[in-house]
Amino acid sequence: MVNHAEFQHLGFATPDINATVTFYKDVLGFEVIHETCTPDGKTPIVFIKNGTMVYECYEDKSLSEQAAKKIDHIAYDSDDIEADYKYCIDKGYTITTNAIECIPTVFEKGVRYFKIAGPSGEEIEFCQILK
């Protein structure tokens, strides 16, 4: 189940989403594959891709200099978000989201996801793209 999940994307916050997207496009040839914002309309989110590598960049102008240098989360695909969530609960992992959350504006029909705390302060996200 969770231990067979495939890499989906790497997510990080940036204080300037336009500069970040431009940088990755110009330097590494990434292309924009999806643009949206959080459901409240306040936080821009841009997914960029180069080969099989996908980055989720989201803007946070309040980031400290140290926070802006770190990866926020590593996401893996989930085919059954409820089963993966139960597995993580049963194993005693620390859930860092409000249970399973949904963002209806990400991709065509939205995503359902949850995150757990990793051993080094990173978050591991399990994400099911709704079809």
PyRosetta script that sets phi, psi and omega in degrees:
from pyrosetta import init, pose_from_sequence

init()
pose = pose_from_sequence("MVNHAEFQHLGFATPDINATVTFYKDVLGFEVIHETCTPDGKTPIVFIKNGTMVYECYEDKSLSEQAAKKIDHIAYDSDDIEADYKYCIDKGYTITTNAIECIPTVFEKGVRYFKIAGPSGEEIEFCQILK")
pose.set_psi(1, -106.7)
pose.set_omega(1, -177.7)
pose.set_phi(2, -58.6)
pose.set_psi(2, -37.0)
pose.set_omega(2, -177.0)
pose.set_phi(3, -71.0)
pose.set_psi(3, -0.3)
pose.set_omega(3, 175.6)
pose.set_phi(4, -114.7)
pose.set_psi(4, 11.4)
pose.set_omega(4, -177.8)
pose.set_phi(5, -67.9)
pose.set_psi(5, 142.8)
pose.set_omega(5, 178.3)
pose.set_phi(6, -97.9)
pose.set_psi(6, 149.0)
pose.set_omega(6, 178.7)
pose.set_phi(7, -55.3)
pose.set_psi(7, 136.4)
pose.set_omega(7, 176.7)
pose.set_phi(8, -114.3)
pose.set_psi(8, -56.0)
pose.set_omega(8, 179.0)
pose.set_phi(9, -160.8)
pose.set_psi(9, 165.0)
pose.set_omega(9, 174.8)
pose.set_phi(10, -112.6)
pose.set_psi(10, 130.1)
pose.set_omega(10, -176.0)
pose.set_phi(11, -114.9)
pose.set_psi(11, 139.4)
pose.set_omega(11, 174.7)
pose.set_phi(12, -150.5)
pose.set_psi(12, 151.1)
pose.set_omega(12, 177.7)
pose.set_phi(13, -89.0)
pose.set_psi(13, 151.8)
pose.set_omega(13, 178.6)
pose.set_phi(14, -140.7)
pose.set_psi(14, 142.9)
pose.set_omega(14, 177.5)
pose.set_phi(15, -76.0)
pose.set_psi(15, -13.6)
pose.set_omega(15, -179.2)
pose.set_phi(16, -143.7)
pose.set_psi(16, 92.5)
pose.set_omega(16, -174.0)
pose.set_phi(17, -63.3)
pose.set_psi(17, -36.9)
pose.set_omega(17, -179.5)
pose.set_phi(18, -64.5)
pose.set_psi(18, -43.3)
pose.set_omega(18, 178.7)
pose.set_phi(19, -65.1)
pose.set_psi(19, -39.1)
pose.set_omega(19, -179.5)
pose.set_phi(20, -65.4)
pose.set_psi(20, -49.4)
pose.set_omega(20, -179.5)
pose.set_phi(21, -62.6)
pose.set_psi(21, -43.8)
pose.set_omega(21, 178.8)
pose.set_phi(22, -59.9)
pose.set_psi(22, -44.2)
pose.set_omega(22, 179.5)
pose.set_phi(23, -57.9)
pose.set_psi(23, -52.2)
pose.set_omega(23, -177.1)
pose.set_phi(24, -67.1)
pose.set_psi(24, -32.1)
pose.set_omega(24, 175.5)
pose.set_phi(25, -68.4)
pose.set_psi(25, -48.7)
pose.set_omega(25, -175.5)
pose.set_phi(26, -70.5)
pose.set_psi(26, -44.7)
pose.set_omega(26, -172.9)
pose.set_phi(27, -83.3)
pose.set_psi(27, -41.1)
pose.set_omega(27, -172.7)
pose.set_phi(28, -116.9)
pose.set_psi(28, 1.8)
pose.set_omega(28, 176.3)
pose.set_phi(29, 75.3)
pose.set_psi(29, 21.3)
pose.set_omega(29, 176.4)
pose.set_phi(30, -65.7)
pose.set_psi(30, 154.6)
pose.set_omega(30, 173.8)
pose.set_phi(31, -124.7)
pose.set_psi(31, 148.0)
pose.set_omega(31, 177.6)
pose.set_phi(32, -74.8)
pose.set_psi(32, 126.2)
pose.set_omega(32, 178.7)
pose.set_phi(33, -111.0)
pose.set_psi(33, -16.8)
pose.set_omega(33, 178.4)
pose.set_phi(34, -164.9)
pose.set_psi(34, 136.0)
pose.set_omega(34, 175.1)
pose.set_phi(35, -127.5)
pose.set_psi(35, 136.1)
pose.set_omega(35, 179.5)
pose.set_phi(36, -158.3)
pose.set_psi(36, -162.3)
pose.set_omega(36, 173.6)
pose.set_phi(37, -151.6)
pose.set_psi(37, 169.8)
pose.set_omega(37, 177.6)
pose.set_phi(38, -63.7)
pose.set_psi(38, 159.1)
pose.set_omega(38, -178.0)
pose.set_phi(39, -54.1)
pose.set_psi(39, -28.3)
pose.set_omega(39, 178.9)
pose.set_phi(40, -80.1)
pose.set_psi(40, -3.9)
pose.set_omega(40, 177.1)
pose.set_phi(41, 77.0)
pose.set_psi(41, 7.8)
pose.set_omega(41, -173.7)
pose.set_phi(42, -96.4)
pose.set_psi(42, -23.3)
pose.set_omega(42, -173.9)
pose.set_phi(43, -118.9)
pose.set_psi(43, 111.6)
pose.set_omega(43, 176.8)
pose.set_phi(44, -67.3)
pose.set_psi(44, 141.5)
pose.set_omega(44, 177.1)
pose.set_phi(45, -130.6)
pose.set_psi(45, 131.3)
pose.set_omega(45, 177.9)
pose.set_phi(46, -131.1)
pose.set_psi(46, 127.5)
pose.set_omega(46, 173.6)
pose.set_phi(47, -98.4)
pose.set_psi(47, 128.5)
pose.set_omega(47, 178.2)
pose.set_phi(48, -123.9)
pose.set_psi(48, 153.3)
pose.set_omega(48, -173.4)
pose.set_phi(49, -140.2)
pose.set_psi(49, 142.8)
pose.set_omega(49, 172.7)
pose.set_phi(50, -139.4)
pose.set_psi(50, 109.0)
pose.set_omega(50, -174.7)
pose.set_phi(51, 64.2)
pose.set_psi(51, -122.0)
pose.set_omega(51, 178.9)
pose.set_phi(52, -98.4)
pose.set_psi(52, -2.7)
pose.set_omega(52, -179.0)
pose.set_phi(53, -85.5)
pose.set_psi(53, 123.5)
pose.set_omega(53, 178.6)
pose.set_phi(54, -120.5)
pose.set_psi(54, 131.6)
pose.set_omega(54, 174.9)
pose.set_phi(55, -114.0)
pose.set_psi(55, 136.9)
pose.set_omega(55, 169.8)
pose.set_phi(56, -103.5)
pose.set_psi(56, 113.6)
pose.set_omega(56, 179.1)
pose.set_phi(57, -107.1)
pose.set_psi(57, 130.7)
pose.set_omega(57, 175.9)
pose.set_phi(58, -133.2)
pose.set_psi(58, 145.9)
pose.set_omega(58, -172.4)
pose.set_phi(59, -87.9)
pose.set_psi(59, 132.9)
pose.set_omega(59, 174.5)
pose.set_phi(60, -142.8)
pose.set_psi(60, 97.0)
pose.set_omega(60, -176.0)
pose.set_phi(61, -70.2)
pose.set_psi(61, -10.9)
pose.set_omega(61, -178.7)
pose.set_phi(62, -93.4)
pose.set_psi(62, 7.0)
pose.set_omega(62, -177.4)
pose.set_phi(63, -62.1)
pose.set_psi(63, 138.7)
pose.set_omega(63, 171.1)
pose.set_phi(64, -74.0)
pose.set_psi(64, 163.2)
pose.set_omega(64, 179.8)
pose.set_phi(65, -60.5)
pose.set_psi(65, -38.8)
pose.set_omega(65, -180.0)
pose.set_phi(66, -68.4)
pose.set_psi(66, -43.1)
pose.set_omega(66, -178.7)
pose.set_phi(67, -65.4)
pose.set_psi(67, -34.2)
pose.set_omega(67, -178.9)
pose.set_phi(68, -68.3)
pose.set_psi(68, -13.4)
pose.set_omega(68, -178.2)
pose.set_phi(69, -96.2)
pose.set_psi(69, 0.8)
pose.set_omega(69, -172.9)
pose.set_phi(70, -116.6)
pose.set_psi(70, 148.4)
pose.set_omega(70, 173.2)
pose.set_phi(71, -73.3)
pose.set_psi(71, 134.6)
pose.set_omega(71, -177.6)
pose.set_phi(72, -83.0)
pose.set_psi(72, -48.0)
pose.set_omega(72, -178.0)
pose.set_phi(73, -154.6)
pose.set_psi(73, 158.5)
pose.set_omega(73, 175.4)
pose.set_phi(74, -119.3)
pose.set_psi(74, 124.0)
pose.set_omega(74, -173.4)
pose.set_phi(75, -108.3)
pose.set_psi(75, 143.6)
pose.set_omega(75, 177.9)
pose.set_phi(76, -126.0)
pose.set_psi(76, 147.3)
pose.set_omega(76, 178.2)
pose.set_phi(77, -66.8)
pose.set_psi(77, 145.4)
pose.set_omega(77, 173.3)
pose.set_phi(78, -128.0)
pose.set_psi(78, 130.8)
pose.set_omega(78, 174.7)
pose.set_phi(79, -91.1)
pose.set_psi(79, -18.3)
pose.set_omega(79, -178.3)
pose.set_phi(80, -146.4)
pose.set_psi(80, 86.4)
pose.set_omega(80, -172.5)
pose.set_phi(81, -61.4)
pose.set_psi(81, -35.9)
pose.set_omega(81, 179.6)
pose.set_phi(82, -66.2)
pose.set_psi(82, -43.3)
pose.set_omega(82, 179.5)
pose.set_phi(83, -66.3)
pose.set_psi(83, -40.7)
pose.set_omega(83, 178.9)
pose.set_phi(84, -65.6)
pose.set_psi(84, -39.5)
pose.set_omega(84, 177.7)
pose.set_phi(85, -62.8)
pose.set_psi(85, -46.4)
pose.set_omega(85, 179.1)
pose.set_phi(86, -60.7)
pose.set_psi(86, -42.5)
pose.set_omega(86, 178.6)
pose.set_phi(87, -57.3)
pose.set_psi(87, -47.3)
pose.set_omega(87, -179.0)
pose.set_phi(88, -66.1)
pose.set_psi(88, -39.1)
pose.set_omega(88, 176.0)
pose.set_phi(89, -62.7)
pose.set_psi(89, -48.8)
pose.set_omega(89, -179.1)
pose.set_phi(90, -60.3)
pose.set_psi(90, -33.3)
pose.set_omega(90, 179.7)
pose.set_phi(91, -80.4)
pose.set_psi(91, -9.6)
pose.set_omega(91, 177.3)
pose.set_phi(92, 83.7)
pose.set_psi(92, 17.4)
pose.set_omega(92, 178.2)
pose.set_phi(93, -70.4)
pose.set_psi(93, 149.0)
pose.set_omega(93, 179.4)
pose.set_phi(94, -79.5)
pose.set_psi(94, 117.4)
pose.set_omega(94, 177.4)
pose.set_phi(95, -82.6)
pose.set_psi(95, 127.7)
pose.set_omega(95, -175.9)
pose.set_phi(96, -105.3)
pose.set_psi(96, 0.3)
pose.set_omega(96, 174.6)
pose.set_phi(97, -108.1)
pose.set_psi(97, 176.1)
pose.set_omega(97, 175.0)
pose.set_phi(98, -84.9)
pose.set_psi(98, 74.8)
pose.set_omega(98, -175.7)
pose.set_phi(99, 61.6)
pose.set_psi(99, -143.0)
pose.set_omega(99, 177.0)
pose.set_phi(100, -84.9)
pose.set_psi(100, 125.6)
pose.set_omega(100, -179.2)
pose.set_phi(101, -110.3)
pose.set_psi(101, 166.3)
pose.set_omega(101, -178.9)
pose.set_phi(102, -135.1)
pose.set_psi(102, 138.4)
pose.set_omega(102, 170.3)
pose.set_phi(103, -123.5)
pose.set_psi(103, 104.4)
pose.set_omega(103, -175.1)
pose.set_phi(104, -70.4)
pose.set_psi(104, -15.6)
pose.set_omega(104, -176.4)
pose.set_phi(105, -92.3)
pose.set_psi(105, -5.7)
pose.set_omega(105, 179.4)
pose.set_phi(106, -90.3)
pose.set_psi(106, 120.4)
pose.set_omega(106, -175.2)
pose.set_phi(107, 65.1)
pose.set_psi(107, -177.8)
pose.set_omega(107, -168.2)
pose.set_phi(108, -60.5)
pose.set_psi(108, -44.4)
pose.set_omega(108, -176.2)
pose.set_phi(109, -119.4)
pose.set_psi(109, 8.8)
pose.set_omega(109, 177.2)
pose.set_phi(110, 98.7)
pose.set_psi(110, 177.6)
pose.set_omega(110, 177.6)
pose.set_phi(111, -136.5)
pose.set_psi(111, 151.3)
pose.set_omega(111, 169.9)
pose.set_phi(112, -117.1)
pose.set_psi(112, 137.4)
pose.set_omega(112, -175.2)
pose.set_phi(113, -155.0)
pose.set_psi(113, 165.1)
pose.set_omega(113, 167.8)
pose.set_phi(114, -149.7)
pose.set_psi(114, 161.7)
pose.set_omega(114, -179.9)
pose.set_phi(115, -127.0)
pose.set_psi(115, 149.1)
pose.set_omega(115, 172.9)
pose.set_phi(116, -121.8)
pose.set_psi(116, 157.3)
pose.set_omega(116, 177.9)
pose.set_phi(117, -77.7)
pose.set_psi(117, 131.0)
pose.set_omega(117, 173.5)
pose.set_phi(118, -87.0)
pose.set_psi(118, 169.5)
pose.set_omega(118, -174.7)
pose.set_phi(119, -71.0)
pose.set_psi(119, -15.0)
pose.set_omega(119, -177.4)
pose.set_phi(120, -115.9)
pose.set_psi(120, 19.4)
pose.set_omega(120, 178.8)
pose.set_phi(121, 95.0)
pose.set_psi(121, -9.8)
pose.set_omega(121, 176.5)
pose.set_phi(122, -76.8)
pose.set_psi(122, 163.3)
pose.set_omega(122, 174.4)
pose.set_phi(123, -111.7)
pose.set_psi(123, 141.1)
pose.set_omega(123, 175.5)
pose.set_phi(124, -107.4)
pose.set_psi(124, 123.8)
pose.set_omega(124, -177.8)
pose.set_phi(125, -106.7)
pose.set_psi(125, 137.0)
pose.set_omega(125, 171.1)
pose.set_phi(126, -111.1)
pose.set_psi(126, 125.3)
pose.set_omega(126, -166.5)
pose.set_phi(127, -132.1)
pose.set_psi(127, 125.2)
pose.set_omega(127, 175.9)
pose.set_phi(128, -111.7)
pose.set_psi(128, 115.1)
pose.set_omega(128, 176.5)
pose.set_phi(129, -75.8)
pose.set_psi(129, 124.8)
pose.set_omega(129, -177.8)
pose.set_phi(130, -77.1)
pose.set_psi(130, 139.6)
pose.set_omega(130, -178.2)
pose.set_phi(131, -117.7)
pose.dump_pdb("model.pdb")
